[in-house]
Amino acid sequence: MNIVGYKKVWFTLSILLVGAALVSVALFRFNAGTEFTGGTLWEFTVPGQSLSVGDVQNEFSKNLKIADANVEYDTTNHSFLVTFATLDEAGHQADLSALKAVWPSFTELSFQSISPSVGASLLQSSIIAIILVLVGISLYIAFAFRKASRPISSWKYGWITLLTLFHDVSIPAGMLALLGHYKGVQITSNTIVALLVVMGFSVHDTIVVFDRIRENLLNYRGKEPFSKIVNDSVNQTLARSINTSLTLILVLLALYFVGPADLQYFVLTLLVGVITGIYSSIFIASPALVLVSPKEETKKA
């Protein structure tokens, strides 16, 4: 496959996808969860009761006087997840007693109440973690490929890796902003973990291709054009990348359709990120090396 020869097509598609993702984030922002904004997350079951989301919503609104409660039902665990404003322990115990009086089989699974200040601190730490991971990975790639400085310097490998990581994170992030606006999907700590996992997967796939390019540069030793070396290297690792990634995609698809409801968007973020990671390592990262190489070296490495 002449992957490098059609690099303008791949770049154009990526620019459109990333552009759409950035517009989505700019227009809709992220719907931050209670972990970041502060609030209460209460999960419980009521065995033996045929309750709907509306029944629980009505009970919280009328009996507990919590009008802003958001109720979700997990069909896998048959549990309710309710989020609302911050509640102290005394209020928690009072509401717990009130609900047990109405539903004797009420069983609490988890209760978390996070203050706004703690949530803001957690959000800041999450952003810093993502930035540090991006910078750290790029520096590592530049160091690891320091001996592959011809025909392009090793730091360009790091910059291109950073570019592909941004590509792979921005697309699922744009999807989350869109889902947050239309479906009420919230950004939680699980979401941040998913994005970090996407970065780890993406850089792993990119390193495999870059490493083959480095090997072929040493093997050909200037006998072939750099663009041909890159294209041959991508084709040599193409089957491996697709096969290993496909197994992961199948697992994620299974988890998305039959896994716990509270992990559904975590899995969806991983699924979209893995697909974009496969695409970027094959169609973006390697052709970008050719794009930034000197013109005379493109003809002969």
C-alpha positions in Angstrom: 0.0 0.0 0.0 1.3 3.4 -0.9 0.3 5.0 2.4 2.9 7.8 2.3 1.9 8.7 -1.3 -1.7 9.6 -0.1 -0.6 11.5 3.0 -2.5 14.6 1.9 -5.7 12.6 2.0 -5.0 11.2 5.5 -4.0 14.7 6.8 -7.1 16.3 5.4 -9.4 13.7 7.1 -7.6 14.2 10.4 -7.8 18.0 10.2 -11.5 17.7 9.6 -12.0 15.3 12.5 -9.8 17.3 15.0 -11.4 20.6 13.8 -14.9 19.2 14.4 -13.8 18.0 17.9 -12.3 21.3 18.8 -15.5 23.1 17.6 -17.6 20.8 19.7 -15.5 21.5 22.8 -15.5 25.2 22.2 -19.3 25.3 21.7 -20.5 22.9 24.3 -17.7 22.7 26.8 -17.5 19.7 29.0 -20.3 18.6 31.3 -18.1 18.1 34.4 -19.3 15.5 36.9 -19.8 16.0 40.6 -16.2 14.7 41.2 -15.0 18.0 39.6 -17.8 20.4 40.5 -18.6 19.1 43.9 -21.8 17.2 44.9 -23.1 13.9 46.1 -23.2 10.5 44.3 -25.5 8.0 45.9 -25.9 4.5 44.6 -28.5 2.0 46.0 -30.8 -0.8 45.2 -34.4 -1.5 46.3 -34.9 -5.3 46.0 -38.5 -6.5 45.6 -39.7 -3.1 44.5 -40.7 -2.3 40.9 -39.5 1.3 40.9 -38.9 3.6 37.9 -36.6 6.5 37.5 -39.6 8.8 37.9 -40.6 7.1 41.2 -37.2 7.7 42.7 -37.0 11.2 41.3 -40.4 12.0 42.9 -39.4 10.6 46.2 -36.2 12.7 46.3 -38.1 15.8 45.3 -41.1 15.5 47.6 -40.0 13.5 50.6 -36.3 14.6 50.8 -36.8 18.1 49.3 -33.9 17.6 46.9 -35.3 19.1 43.7 -32.0 19.0 41.7 -31.5 15.2 42.0 -30.5 13.5 38.8 -31.5 9.8 38.7 -30.0 7.1 36.5 -30.8 3.3 36.5 -28.1 0.7 35.9 -29.9 -2.3 34.2 -26.8 -4.5 34.8 -26.7 -4.1 38.6 -30.3 -3.1 38.9 -29.3 -0.1 41.0 -30.1 3.6 41.0 -27.4 6.3 40.9 -28.5 9.7 42.1 -26.4 12.8 41.9 -27.3 16.1 43.6 -25.8 19.0 45.7 -23.3 18.4 48.5 -24.8 16.7 51.5 -23.1 16.4 54.9 -23.1 13.2 57.0 -25.9 14.3 59.2 -28.1 14.9 56.2 -27.1 11.6 54.7 -28.2 9.7 57.8 -31.5 11.6 57.9 -32.3 10.9 54.3 -31.2 7.3 54.6 -33.7 6.8 57.4 -36.4 8.5 55.5 -35.9 6.3 52.4 -35.8 3.1 54.5 -39.1 4.1 56.0 -40.6 4.3 52.6 -38.7 1.3 51.1 -37.8 -1.2 53.9 -35.6 -3.2 51.4 -33.5 0.0 50.6 -29.8 -1.1 50.4 -27.1 1.5 50.1 -24.2 0.5 47.8 -22.1 3.7 48.0 -22.3 7.3 49.1 -19.8 10.0 48.2 -20.1 13.7 48.9 -17.4 16.0 47.5 -17.0 19.7 48.3 -16.6 22.2 45.4 -13.1 23.1 46.5 -12.0 19.4 46.4 -13.6 19.0 43.0 -11.8 22.0 41.6 -8.5 20.7 42.9 -9.1 17.3 41.4 -9.9 18.9 38.0 -6.7 20.9 38.1 -4.7 17.8 39.0 -6.3 15.9 36.1 -5.4 18.6 33.6 -1.8 18.7 34.9 -1.6 14.9 34.7 -2.6 14.9 31.0 -0.2 17.7 30.2 2.7 16.0 32.0 2.0 12.7 30.2 2.0 14.4 26.8 5.3 16.2 27.5 6.9 13.2 29.2 6.1 10.8 26.3 7.4 13.3 23.7 10.7 13.8 25.6 11.1 10.0 26.0 10.6 9.4 22.2 13.1 12.1 21.4 15.6 10.5 23.7 14.9 6.9 22.5 15.4 7.9 18.9 18.5 10.0 19.5 20.6 7.6 17.3 18.1 7.8 14.4 19.1 11.4 13.7 19.4 11.1 10.0 17.7 12.2 7.8 15.6 14.0 10.5 16.6 14.9 14.0 15.4 12.8 16.9 13.4 15.7 18.5 11.1 15.7 15.5 10.1 12.1 16.4 9.0 13.5 19.7 7.1 16.4 18.2 5.3 14.2 15.8 4.4 11.8 18.6 3.0 14.8 20.6 1.0 15.8 17.5 -0.5 12.3 17.2 -1.3 12.1 20.9 -3.2 15.4 20.6 -5.0 14.0 17.6 -6.0 10.8 19.5 -7.2 12.6 22.6 -9.0 15.5 21.0 -11.4 13.4 18.9 -12.8 11.4 21.9 -12.8 14.6 23.9 -14.9 16.3 21.2 -17.3 13.3 21.3 -17.6 13.6 25.1 -18.4 17.4 24.8 -21.1 16.5 22.2 -22.6 13.8 24.3 -22.5 16.0 27.4 -24.6 18.6 25.6 -27.1 16.3 24.0 -27.1 13.3 26.4 -26.0 14.8 29.6 -22.8 12.6 29.7 -20.5 13.9 32.5 -16.7 14.0 32.6 -15.5 12.0 35.6 -12.3 10.6 36.9 -13.0 7.5 34.8 -13.0 9.6 31.7 -9.6 11.1 32.5 -8.3 7.6 33.0 -9.7 6.5 29.7 -7.9 9.4 27.9 -4.7 8.5 29.6 -5.1 4.9 28.5 -5.7 6.1 25.0 -2.5 8.0 25.0 -0.6 5.0 26.3 -2.0 2.8 23.6 -1.4 5.3 20.9 2.2 5.9 21.7 2.8 2.1 21.9 1.5 1.7 18.4 3.5 4.7 17.1 6.7 3.4 18.7 6.3 0.1 16.9 6.2 1.8 13.5 9.0 4.3 14.4 11.2 1.5 15.6 10.8 -0.4 12.3 11.7 2.8 10.4 14.8 3.1 12.6 15.8 -0.5 11.8 15.3 0.0 8.1 17.3 3.2 8.0 20.2 1.3 9.4 19.6 -1.6 6.9 19.3 0.5 3.8 22.0 3.0 4.8 21.1 5.6 2.1 20.3 3.1 -0.6 16.6 4.0 -0.8 14.6 7.2 -0.7 13.4 8.1 2.9 9.8 8.1 1.7 10.1 4.5 0.5 11.7 3.4 3.7 8.9 4.9 5.7 6.2 3.4 3.5 7.9 -0.1 3.6 8.1 0.2 7.4 4.5 1.0 7.8 3.4 -1.9 5.5 5.7 -4.3 7.4 4.0 -3.4 10.7 0.5 -2.9 9.3 -0.8 -6.5 9.9 0.5 -6.5 13.4 -1.1 -3.2 14.3 -4.5 -4.2 12.9 -4.5 -7.7 14.4 -3.5 -6.6 17.9 -5.8 -3.6 17.8 -8.8 -5.6 16.5 -8.7 -8.0 19.5 -8.8 -5.0 21.8 -11.7 -3.4 19.8 -13.7 -6.7 20.1 -13.2 -6.8 23.8 -14.3 -3.1 24.2 -17.4 -3.7 22.0 -18.4 -6.6 24.2 -17.9 -4.4 27.4 -19.8 -1.6 25.8 -22.9 -3.7 25.0 -23.0 -6.0 28.0 -20.8 -4.3 30.6 -21.9 -2.2 33.6 -23.9 0.9 32.7 -21.7 3.2 34.8 -18.6 2.2 32.6 -20.4 2.6 29.3 -18.9 5.9 28.4 -15.6 5.0 29.8 -15.5 2.1 27.4 -16.8 4.2 24.5 -14.0 6.7 25.1 -11.5 3.9 25.0 -13.1 2.5 21.8 -13.0 5.8 19.9 -9.5 6.5 21.2 -8.2 3.1 20.2 -9.6 3.5 16.7 -8.1 7.0 16.2 -4.8 5.7 17.7 -4.6 2.9 15.1 -5.4 5.5 12.4 -2.8 8.1 13.6 0.1 5.6 14.0 -0.3 4.3 10.5 -1.7 7.2 8.5 -0.5 10.3 10.4 2.7 9.7 12.4 4.8 8.0 9.7 3.8 10.2 6.7 4.5 13.2 8.9 8.1 12.1 9.2 8.3 12.4 5.4 6.6 15.8 5.5 9.2 17.2 7.9 12.2 15.6 6.3 14.5 17.8 4.0 13.5 17.6 0.4 16.8 16.2 -0.8 16.5 13.5 1.9 13.1 12.5 0.7 14.6 11.3 -2.5 17.5 9.6 -0.8 17.8 8.8 2.9 
